[in-house]
Structures are given as structure tokens and as C-alpha cells.
Amino acid sequence: MMLRKETEYLIKNLPIGVAEERLYNALPAHPFLSADSDEKADLRKDMLSLITGSLFVDDQNPIRSDKAFAARLNAGKGNLLALANETGRNVAEVLQAYRRIIQQLEPLPKQDALVRDVTEQLQLLIHAGFLTRTPYTRLQEMPRYLQAIAHRVDKSAYDRQRDRQKLEQLLPFWNRYWKSLQEQKDHAAPAPELDEFRWSLEEFRVSLFAQTLKTAYPVSPKRLEKAWKAKFESR
């Protein structure tokens, strides 16, 4: 097997701790999308899948021959270690931020509108095997999304009414999108992590609840409505 030595080294030496492994391996399933298999989530294996996919597959032309496959591996293998270290830091940051938010929510009433919304947002972002579904470029943005959530929870303690007003701007788009995917699940295999509109919703959350963190690109109700019509109602 090509790169067997390199991948075996990586999987043993990824810069992640036991606490992150336990947290990841115990994450609940995606709220409505079935898992790709019955295999239990494993942080190290899933990280290796993310790293190799990012390095050798994502945003590259399809491989159509053994020669092209060997050339792709040879060209990218020198970047394996650097990407593994960067990924390890990123994943650890994501999981630690996730854990802190869960702790933030613990003393709050479970039926509180903010708690219910943030809990759902987290379940759709950080779920069992999310590293095998989420493109590396999106994973890089997750610390900012989680930072925005933490900021929102802190800020809402001083002005719940304002938080509810902002949430009302989001929910029409948020509910419409996830309802659409739920309706498709019996007829197709929706992949929200590969959908630009799905991530536009996260950017909109940042613009609503943590403006100081800034969005990756301009986003607004008008832009979301236009994108929705272009992608979904034009089918």
C-alpha cells in the first residue's frame, strides 16, 4: 500500500489529546442524516481521512490512471506532516470550543429559545463523524463560528430580547433550509457540508450575533433570499 508507512506514523502522532479523542468518539449522531456506515467514530482515523482527502482529492481533477494516482501521491506526500499538525491544532481548537459552549449552556433552562437554537446549531455542526463529512476549508472556519456562539451566549445574558429579535431574522432561512433537506433524505443523499447555502447560514449567524468577528463574505437576508431562489426554486 502506497504511503502506508507515512499514514501509520501520522495516525500515531497526530497532535491531539485523550480528552479530545473521548469527546469526539462520544459525539451524538447527526440529527437527521444517517451515518455512512455503522462503524464507530474514531478521531484519529477520521482526521487521517480528512487530511488525505484534503491533500490528494479535494478541488483537484479526477484521477484516471495508476500513473496519475502515483504522481498525485508523490507530489503531495511532502506536505502530509505539516497539514497533519495544522489539522490537529484546528480540530483540538474546535472540540475544546465545543466543550466550553456545552458548559456555558448547562446552567440555562433547556426550553429557553436561545438554548434550543444553539443546541440545534451545535448538533448540525459537531456530530459523530463530522470530520469525514466536512471539507477542510469549512473546518478552518469552524473556530470562528464557535467563537460567535460563545459570544452570543455571553451577550444574551444582558439582553435576551435583542437576541430573540435577531433570531427571528435567521429562523425563516434556517428552518426552510433544514426542512428542505429532511424532505429529501428518503430520495437522495443530501450533503449539507458541501452546500454553499448551508455555510452562508453560519456566516449570517456571525453577522447577527457576533459582528466584531466579521464574515468571510457579505451576507444578508436579501442575499440569502436570492441564493435560495437561484439554488432551490429554479430546479
Order of alpha helices (4+ residues) and beta strands (2+ residues): alpha-alpha-alpha-alpha-alpha-alpha-alpha-alpha-alpha-alpha-alpha-alpha
